[in-house]
Amino acid sequence: MSEAVFDRIKSDITEHPVMLYMKGTALFPQCGFSARVVQILTHLGVPFDTANVLEDDELRDGIKQFSNWPTVPQLYVKGEFIGGCDIVTEMFQSGELATLLTDKGIPHQQAA
């Protein structure tokens, strides 16, 4: 994997407080798992940025190597890898995601 891809990922997760690597875009997710994470973040009113791994094979492979996590989507908050769809869903349901966002200073709404 090229250093350029790792540099791009490092830049993305540094510049964007909440960064989601996903299949598709926030407006048009192209897999159910990506759609679920977008739905959770949107429900919480979290401002987030995305990168569509389907547009760049090197990024799709690179993000998996960077995090040592085999699947996409992948959520980062303040540069920290949080997890994929299952972990984000569990954290949302338990309230742990809202707590993490609060602790990291990320604006959001409390889940109803």
Secondary structure as UniProt FT lines:
FT   HELIX           3..15
FT   STRAND          18..22
FT   HELIX           32..43
FT   TURN            44..45
FT   STRAND          49..52
FT   HELIX           53..55
FT   HELIX           57..67
FT   STRAND          74..77
FT   TURN            78..79
FT   STRAND          80..83
FT   HELIX           85..94
FT   HELIX           96..103
FT   TURN            104..105
//
